[in-house]
Amino acid sequence: MSNNETNGGPTFARVVQNYDMDKRRGELRGDWAVMVLYRIWSFPLIWLLARTPVSPTAVTVASLPLVLSMPVLALMLPVDRAALGVGLVAMAFQVLDCVDGGLARCTGRTSRLGATLDFLIDMAQWGLLYSSIGLLADRVLDSGAVWTAVGCAAAWVRLYARVVRDAGAGGAEASAPAGERASGPVDVVFWFFAGLSGAIAPAVLLAWWSGTLPWLVVFLLVYALADVAEGMIATLARHER
């Protein structure tokens, strides 16, 4: 049966089935928070959009205003609502980030341009989210630009960690099927911490509610540094084989 099988689009069951076991395993090993917090909300949107001419690339581009709005919200909203606005927008972006890939798989409308835009906008999102959290902390504490600088440093390190991981791509472990990779206790710990990045958006809401935004900025910097270190170790280990 074709993916476009009912009323010009796939059934809801087919949308869920397209999120296959290999994809689930992959997210469990590096993006478990995305799978738990956002993936389920993407399925109805994919099902609806698959019945329209909207392309996956259009969904990707539609997420760009959300990304660009985060530092604006952090600076312009009243201080008691700014973190709420940033956190909700960041969560909405994560849902759309699930939708574009799911829509591409579901409809077969994949493109190299779409994949490139998805990567570029995703990296911009991390940089601006980290910086926006620093802005929020400075506004709450009236501390000038101290926490903004720390947030920007965390953003830079986060993006550098991605560069490190990309440099190690193509190694034996990276190319092995998900079910054949090592899954010892140490790997599970690494997967848990790697997947925490998807929980940063709701963490903004929690930090806003509990008054711990500066501690969240510190965590982001430490987390990004640990990500770089783990990526370097994994990359060097692959090249030594």
C-alpha positions in Angstrom: 0.0 0.0 0.0 1.3 3.4 -0.9 2.2 6.0 1.7 -0.3 8.4 0.1 -3.1 5.8 0.5 -6.0 7.6 2.1 -7.6 10.9 0.9 -4.3 11.9 -0.7 -2.2 11.1 2.3 -1.0 8.3 4.6 -3.1 7.0 7.5 -2.1 8.0 11.0 -1.0 4.4 11.7 1.4 4.6 8.7 2.8 7.9 10.0 3.6 6.2 13.3 5.0 3.1 11.5 7.4 5.3 9.5 9.1 6.1 12.8 10.7 2.7 12.7 12.6 0.7 15.2 16.0 1.8 13.9 15.0 5.5 14.3 13.8 4.8 17.8 17.0 3.1 18.8 19.0 5.9 17.3 17.1 8.5 19.4 17.4 6.4 22.5 21.1 6.5 22.1 21.5 10.2 21.7 18.1 12.1 21.8 15.9 10.2 24.2 14.5 13.5 25.6 13.4 14.5 22.1 11.7 11.1 21.7 9.9 11.4 25.1 9.0 15.1 25.1 8.3 16.0 21.4 8.1 13.1 19.0 4.5 12.1 20.0 3.3 15.6 19.3 4.8 15.6 15.8 2.7 12.6 14.6 -0.7 14.5 14.3 1.1 17.4 12.5 2.8 15.1 10.1 -0.5 13.3 9.4 -2.2 16.7 8.6 0.6 18.2 6.6 1.0 15.0 4.5 -2.4 15.9 3.1 -1.3 19.3 1.9 1.3 20.6 -0.6 3.5 21.8 2.3 7.0 20.4 1.9 9.4 19.3 4.6 11.7 22.1 3.6 8.9 24.6 4.1 8.4 23.3 7.7 12.1 23.6 8.3 12.1 27.2 7.1 9.0 28.0 9.2 10.9 27.1 12.3 13.5 29.8 11.6 11.4 32.7 13.0 11.0 30.7 16.2 14.8 30.5 16.5 15.3 34.2 15.7 12.6 35.2 18.2 14.3 33.7 21.3 16.8 36.4 22.1 14.1 39.0 21.2 11.7 37.5 23.7 14.5 37.2 26.3 15.2 40.9 26.0 11.8 42.5 25.3 9.2 40.6 27.3 8.6 41.6 30.9 11.2 39.9 33.1 8.7 37.7 34.9 7.4 36.3 31.5 10.5 36.3 29.4 11.8 32.8 30.4 8.3 31.4 29.9 8.2 32.8 26.3 11.7 31.5 25.5 11.0 28.1 26.9 7.7 27.6 25.1 9.2 28.8 21.8 12.1 26.5 22.2 9.8 23.6 22.8 7.7 24.5 19.7 10.9 24.5 17.6 11.7 21.0 18.8 8.3 19.7 17.7 8.7 21.3 14.3 12.2 19.8 14.1 10.6 16.4 14.5 7.9 17.2 12.0 10.1 18.1 9.0 12.1 14.8 9.1 9.0 12.7 9.8 7.1 14.4 6.9 10.1 13.8 4.6 10.2 10.1 5.5 6.4 9.7 5.3 5.9 11.4 1.9 9.3 10.6 0.3 9.8 14.3 -0.3 13.5 14.4 0.7 16.0 16.9 -0.6 19.6 17.8 -0.1 18.6 21.4 0.3 16.2 20.5 3.1 18.7 18.5 4.9 21.3 21.3 4.8 18.8 23.9 6.0 17.7 21.6 8.8 21.3 21.3 10.0 22.0 25.1 9.7 18.8 26.1 11.5 19.3 23.5 14.2 22.8 24.8 15.0 21.5 28.4 15.0 18.8 27.2 17.5 21.3 25.8 20.0 23.5 28.9 19.8 20.6 31.4 20.3 18.9 29.3 22.9 22.1 29.1 25.1 22.7 32.8 24.6 19.0 33.7 25.4 19.2 31.7 28.7 22.3 33.8 29.6 20.3 37.0 28.8 17.4 35.8 31.0 19.8 35.2 33.9 21.3 38.7 33.6 17.8 40.3 33.5 16.7 38.3 36.6 19.8 39.1 38.6 20.4 42.6 37.1 24.0 41.5 36.6 25.0 43.3 33.4 26.3 40.9 30.8 28.1 38.3 33.0 25.7 35.4 32.4 25.1 36.4 28.8 28.9 36.0 28.2 28.8 32.6 29.9 25.8 31.6 27.9 27.5 32.6 24.7 30.6 30.6 25.7 28.4 27.6 26.4 26.8 28.1 22.9 30.2 28.2 21.2 31.4 25.1 23.0 28.2 23.3 22.2 28.6 24.0 18.5 32.3 23.0 18.6 31.2 19.7 20.2 29.2 19.1 17.0 32.2 19.8 14.9 34.2 17.3 16.9 31.5 14.6 16.5 31.2 15.3 12.7 35.0 14.9 12.4 34.7 11.4 13.9 31.7 10.4 11.7 32.2 7.5 9.4 34.1 5.4 11.9 33.4 1.7 12.5 31.1 2.4 15.4 29.3 5.3 13.7 28.5 3.1 10.7 27.4 0.0 12.6 23.7 -0.8 12.7 22.1 0.5 15.9 21.4 -3.0 17.2 25.0 -4.0 16.8 26.6 -1.2 18.8 27.9 -1.7 22.3 25.3 -1.2 25.0 27.1 -1.7 28.3 26.5 0.4 31.5 29.0 3.1 30.4 27.3 3.5 27.1 23.9 3.9 28.8 25.3 6.7 31.0 26.7 8.4 27.9 23.4 8.0 26.1 21.6 9.5 29.1 23.7 12.6 29.2 23.8 13.0 25.4 20.0 13.0 25.4 19.7 15.7 28.0 20.1 18.4 25.3 16.4 17.8 24.3 15.3 18.6 27.8 17.0 22.1 27.9 13.8 23.9 26.7 11.6 22.6 29.5 14.5 23.1 31.9 14.2 26.9 31.1 10.7 26.8 32.4 11.7 24.9 35.5 14.6 27.2 36.2 12.3 30.2 35.7 9.8 28.8 38.2 12.4 27.8 40.8 14.6 30.9 40.4 17.7 29.0 39.3 18.4 30.4 35.8 22.1 31.2 36.6 22.6 27.6 37.7 21.1 26.4 34.4 23.7 28.6 32.5 26.5 27.0 34.5 25.1 23.6 33.8 25.0 24.3 30.0 28.6 25.4 30.0 29.7 22.3 31.9 27.5 20.1 29.8 28.9 21.5 26.6 32.5 21.0 27.8 31.7 17.4 28.7 30.2 16.9 25.3 33.4 18.1 23.6 35.5 15.9 25.8 33.4 12.8 25.1 33.3 13.6 21.4 37.1 13.9 21.3 37.7 10.7 23.1 35.2 8.8 20.8 36.7 10.4 17.7 40.3 9.6 18.6 39.4 6.0 19.7 37.8 5.4 16.2 40.9 6.6 14.4 43.2 4.4 16.5 41.4 1.2 15.4 
